[in-house]
Amino acid sequence: MQLLKTGTFMLYCVIFIHYATSITWLNTILSVSILLPVCLWIIVALHELSHLICFRIFGFKVKELRIGLLLFRFHKGVLKITLVGPSIFRGFCTVERVPHNSKTKLIIALVAGGTSGLLVSLT
């Protein structure tokens, strides 16, 4: 019975997608519903990667980097990737060790995320 329900649901989905793509306004809605989340995820990834690059350039030890569902952990030169949480558009970069007298470098690395978003929006 479960197989019949699943097969019927899949058939309805295929018919709906076929019908939806033949209508131009629905085709636009489907395109936007796919492209918008992908573009937002790319923006979050660029934002967090710019933090990571600046932290590494300035000598900070980065412990974790999260981009969407992916969590990258750096431990003794080994990269471990895990899937976490239900939030797709979330990101953070965790710094383990902050060197003394590096307040300016920390501020520059934190501002790098917003600056990368600004540069992407200008291009």
Secondary structure as UniProt FT lines:
FT   HELIX           2..22
FT   HELIX           24..57
FT   TURN            58..59
FT   STRAND          61..67
FT   TURN            68..69
FT   STRAND          70..75
FT   TURN            76..77
FT   STRAND          78..83
FT   STRAND          91..97
FT   TURN            100..101
FT   HELIX           103..122
//
